[in-house]
Amino acid sequence: MKYEKSQLGWVVIVLFALVIVFLCLAYALQWGDNPLPFIPFLGLSSVLVLLGFMLYKLTVEVTGSTLRLTYGFGLINLNFEIDELEETEIIRVPWYYGIGIRITPKGMLYSIHGWKALRIKYKSKGKSKTVMVGTAEPEQLKQALEDNWKK
């Protein structure tokens, strides 16, 4: 079973947009005693726009024996080769784990928004690994993974 779902990260989009608007206003209105010069304004704005395009969405794809996670326009692209699916569990992610790519006590978390995730325990090249994937529809992702690895 092939599965592909993209989620927009509204928190990331709004946060980056607000910071960019603030920078534009600070430069245009020359706020403060030491106003923002053009080169730092241009550099900061460019970095924020690039980061925004890199992190604005998360696409989760299951094809064959691969779980693929792609952030934004594809510069951050993670492939998990799954030889054997050991366990899948729908979990609620605590708010303090945050969003993005995170190291947690329960394994790596890849999320863009929301509090639901699928914890996937699998074997790859003989080693047991755990990953958590944040998704709005963990039931469908779990079903797609289990359908691909039924014996």
N, C-alpha and C positions, 0 to 999 in steps of 0.2 A: 504494500500500500504506500503510495506516495503522499507526502504531507508537506504543505508549505503555507506559512502564515506570517504576515508582517504586522507589527504593531508600531504605531507612532508614539514617541516619547514626548508627550505634551509638557511634562515638567521641564525637560531639557530644552525644548523649543522656546517655551515662555521665559525661562530663566536666561538663556543666552540672548533672546530678543530684548529683554529688559535691560540687561547690562550693556548691550550695543547701543540702545536708545540713550541710556544714561551717558555713555562715552560721547556720543554725537552731540548731545546737549551741552556737556561739559566743554567740548571743543568749540562748538558754534557760539556759545554765550560767554566763553572765556571765564568760567567760574573761578573764584578764589583769588588769593594774592599771587599765586604762582600758577597761571593757567597752563592747560595741557598743550604742549607744542604739537605741530602737525605730524612729525615722524613717529613719536610714541603713540599718538592717536591712531595713525594708519596701521602701525604694527600690531597694537592691541586689538583693533577692530578686525584685522585680517586673521589673526590667530583665533579669535572667537568665532568668526564666520566659518573658518575651516573646521574647528572642533564641532561646531553645530552641525555641519554637513556630515561629519564622521559619526555622530552619535544620535541623530534625530530619529532613527527607527531601528528595530531589531527584526530580522527575518530568520525564522526557524524552518529548516527544511530536513526532511527525512527521505533519503533515497537509498535503496539497497541496504548496505551495512554502514552507511555514513549518516551521522547527525551533523548538520552544518548550521552554524550561527554566523550571520552577517550583520554587522552594525553599519548604519548609514548607507553611504554609496558603495561600500564594499572594501574599503581599505583595511578594516578590521574584519577578518574572515577566519573563523575557527572551524576546523574539521575534526570530528571525533570518530575514529574508526572503531566500530563496535564488533568484536568477534563473538561475544556471548553476552546476552542481556541477562543479568542476575536478578534485578529487582527494580520496579518503578513504584513510586509513591507520590501522591499528590500532597503537598505540604502548604502550610501558610507561612510566609516569610515574615519575620519580625520587622517592624518599621526601621529599626536601627541598623539593619543590614544594608539599607540604602538601595540605590539603583546603579546600574553600570556593571562593570566587571569587578567582582569582590571576592576576597578570600574570607571564608567563614569557618567556624568550627566544624561545620557539617560538609565542607568541600567548597569548590569554586561555585560562585553564583553569577549567572549571566542574566541580567534583567534590564528592562527599560521602563516599566512602571507596574504598579499593582502589587498585590500581596500574595498572589498564588504562584506556585512553581511546581515543577515536576522534578523530584529527586531521582536520578538515574544511576543505578549501580551496575557497572558492566565490566567485562574483561576485554582488554586490548593487548595483544602480544603477550599473553600470559599474566599480565598484571591486572589486579582488581583496582578500579577507579570509580570515583563518585563525582557527579556534576549535577548542579541544580540549574534548571532553565526556567526563567520567569515567563509566564504566558497567561493570556486571558482565557484560554481554553485548554487547561491541562488534561481534561478527559480525552479530547481528540488526539492530543500528542501522545498520551499514554497508549491509546488504542493503536495508533499508527506504529509506534515502536514495537508493541507486543505482536501485532500482525506480521511485521517483518521478521521477527525472530522466533516464530512458532516452530516447534520441532515436529 
